[in-house]
């Protein structure tokens, strides 16, 4: 082994050694006043509706299944700067959004209702597509405080706006860190309950795991987190006049985190909010009609490191 290779190996081992010695402690953020990092962020929003509708043929009634979807997206650059530090180690963050780019959308072919939904989605995303600066606080555990609603495009959710609340944090280029001791390969899970508008019998869970350690210029680890909630719709416009409605929320994220200061390197995140209606029986139909409406989002975050933030469709300019 060459001297250069030996130095690289021992440098990596040296970086990992303090971690191994302190694995009984949770990983925490470490901020530096004035530090700034840029990220390229991509958001895809999709709406799906599927169900069954009666179709009389002669004296009999039959069920015809249908489904439609609409999808749209945006990409932009987010630059986070630490404005100030508190006595507790928390940071005042200034996040500037710019360099917006519309992503190709799609919808069910030949379906006027799906095309109408796609146009409405494009309008919502285009209205939000303008430079803005967000300000909020971040604790050492990665909890975000004082976030404002203009940090996401308005999704128009019926309360409870679980997807919007999830997305408001998921679009920020940072990660909420578990309070448990840092141990790779050890899965944790906690039960969750909540009091939510228009939903009853709400229960769920949050589970996570620190996955494999990753080498490189700076050691890192991947954090996988899954959040789920289930409930029954008992009020509001999503409750059918007859029959029953079940509600479900599912959120998932895979985050690559620095083992030095716990800043985010990259993340893939997704979530969906789903309502399933089981309507009252219809004479002539063997089963009760069912409908399902799903609103989902996908988020991709990548640190720009030493190079300018560029979308996948815009190649970097060659150096002269």
N, C-alpha and C positions, 0 to 999 in steps of 0.2 A: 504494500500500500504506500502511495506517495505521501510526502509530507503534507501537501495541500489537502489530500483526501483525509488524512488522519486528523488534521485540524478541524475540518468540516464535521467529521463524526463526533469528535470530542466536544465541539461547540454545541451540537444538537443534544448530546447527552447532558451537557452542563445546563442547557436550558430546561430540559425535562426533569432534572434531578430535584430542583426546588419543588416542582409540582408533585413528584412522587412522595416527597417528604411531607407535603401539606395536603394530602388527599382527603383528610378528615374535615377540611373546611370547604364551604361552598365557593365557587368562582364568583368574583365580584369585579365590577367595572372600575377602571382607574382612568381619570380624566386629567388632561393637561390644558390649562387656560390658553386660549388662542388656537388650539389645534383644529385643523379642518380636514375633512375627508369627503371625497365626492363619490357618488354611486349612480349607476344607471338602473332605473326602475321601470319595469313593464307590468301593466295591469290589463287583464282580460276580464270583461264582465259578460255573463251569459244568462239568458232567461229561457227556461224550458217549460212547456205545458204539454201534458199528455192526458188522455182520458178516453171515455167511451160516450157515444151519443146514440139515442134510440133512432132507429130508421124503420118506419112501418113499410112493409111490403105485403100488400093485400090486407088480410085480416090479422096478420101476425106482426110482431115487433121484433126487430133484430138489433144487435149492437154493432156499431161501426167504430173501430178504434181510430184515434187521430193523435198526432203529435206535431208540435211546431217549436222552433227555437229562433232566437236572435242573439247575435254576439258582436261585440265591439271592443276596442282596446286603445290604450295610450301608452306611450313611453316618454320618459323625461329624465333629466338629471337632477339629483338632489345633493346639495352640498351642505354638510353639517359642520357648524363651527361652535366650539365651546366658548361662550361669552364670558362666563364667570363661574367660580366654584364656591360652594357653601361650606360652612364649618363641618357639616356632616359628610362631606365628600361628594354630595350631589352636584350636578352641573346645570347651568342655564344654557339651553341649546337654542341656536338660531339655524333653522333649516330653510334654505332657499331652493325653490323649484323653478326650473327653466328648461330651455332647449326641448320643448314639447314636440311630439311626433305622433300623428294618428296612425293606428295600426289597421290593417285590412279587417273589415267586418264581414259577416255572413248571416244568412237566415234561410229558413226552409224555402226551397224553390217553388214558385207558383202559388204561394200562400199569401194572399193580401194582408191577413192579420199579422203574420210573421214579419212581412215587409214594413208594416206600420210600426210594429214594435222595434224593429231595427233602426228605423228613422228616429224614433223617440230616444233610443239609446245613444245614437250618434250625436243628437242635439245636446243631451246631458253632458257627454264627454267633451264636446267642443266648447260648451259654455264654461267648463271648468279649466280648459286648456289655456291658462295664462300665467305669467310669472307671478309668484307670490312668495312671501317669507312667513314661515311659521315659527312661533316661539313657545317653548315648553320647558319643563324641568325633567331631568332624568336622575333617578337614584342610583346608588351603586349596585343595586340588584336588577337594574334595567327597567324598573317601573316608570311609566311616563305619566306626568302630572300636568294639569292645566292645558290639555290638548283642546283645540277648537274644531268645530265641525267643518270648517273650510279646508281641512287637511285631506278630505276625500271628495270625490264626485258624489252628489246627492243621489242615492239609490231609490228613494221614494218608498221605503219599506213601511208596511203597516206595523205599528207597535206589537210586540217588542222588536226594536231595530237591532237585533243581535248581529247581523252581518255587517251593518254599518259600524257598530262599536268595535267589532273584531278588525275590520279593515282599517279603521282609523289608526290602530296600533301596528297592524301588519304592513302598512305602507311606509312606516318609519324604518330607516336603515339601522336598526339596533335590535336587541333581543332581550326578552324578560328571562332572567336567570333563575333556575330553581334554588330554593333555599336549602336543599339537602346537600350533604357533602359530595364533592366531586369524585365520582367513581365510574369509570367506563364499564359498560356492559351490565350495569345494575339498573333495572327498570323500576320506576316508582309509579304509583297510581293513587289518586285521592278522589273520594266521592264528592259530588257537587249538587247543591240544591239552590233554588233561586225563587224569588217572588217576582213574577213578570206580568206585565199588563196583558190581559186577554188570554193568558195561558194558565192552566192549573195542573196539579200533579207533576210539577217539573222536577226532574232528576237527571243526573248525568255523572260525568267523570272527567278528570284530567290526568293524562298519563304521559310519561316521558322517559328518555334514556339518553345518556351520553354515549355516543357510539365511538368508533375508532379514533385513536390519536393520529394526527397527520403531521408529517415532517415538512420541510421546506425552509424558506428564508426565516419564517417565524412559525414555531409550533402552533398547532390548532387542534380542535376537536369538533365533532359534529353533534349537535343537540337536536333530537327528534321529539316533538311534542304533539299530542293529539287531545282535542277537547270535544266533548259531546254533551248535548242536552236533548231531552225528550219531554214532551208535554201534550196536553189536550187543549184544543182551542175552545174556550167557553164563552167568548164575547168578541165584539169587534166585527169588521167587515169580512174577515176570513172564516167566520163561523157560518156554515150553511144554515138556511132556515129549517131544514129537516136533515136528519142523519147526523154524522159525527165527523170531526176533523182532528187528525193527529199532526203534531208538529215535531220537527227534528232539526237540530243544528249540528254540523260537523265541521271542525277546523283542524288543520294539520300544517305543520311547518318542519322543515329541515334546515338547520342553520349551521354554518361554519363559523366558529368563534375562535378568536385569538386566545391562546393560553397566557399571553403576557398581560394585556390590559382588558381582555374580554370584549374588544370591539368586534363588530360584525365584518366578516370577509365576503360572505355570500349567503343567499337564502332562497329557498323555494317554498312558497306558502299557498294554501288553497283553503277555501271554505264554501259551504253551501247552507242555505236555509230552505227547508222543504215543508210544504203543507200538503197532506193527503186527505181528500174528502171521500167519505163513503156515504152516498146519498140514500134517500129512502127508496124502498123497492118500487119498481115500475111494473105495472101489470103487463104480462106477456114476456118479461125478461127473466131468464133463469137466475141471474145474479144482480145484486145491487150495483148501480153505476159507480165507478170510481174515477176521480180526477186527481192529478198531481201537478203542483206548481213548484218549480225550483228556481231559485236565484243563486248563482254561484260566481265566485271570483277566483282568479289565479294571479299570483304575484311572483315576479322574479327580480331579485336584487343582486347586483354585482358591484363590488368595489372597483373603482377605476385605477387605483394604485398610481403608478408613475405616468400613465398615458391618459390622454383626454377621454372623457366619456363619449362613446360613439355607439349608435345603434348598430345592429347586425347588418342592416342594409346600406350603411354609409361607411365605406372603407376609410381608414385613416389616411391622411395626406402623406405622401412620401417625403422624407427629408431631402432637402436640396444639398 
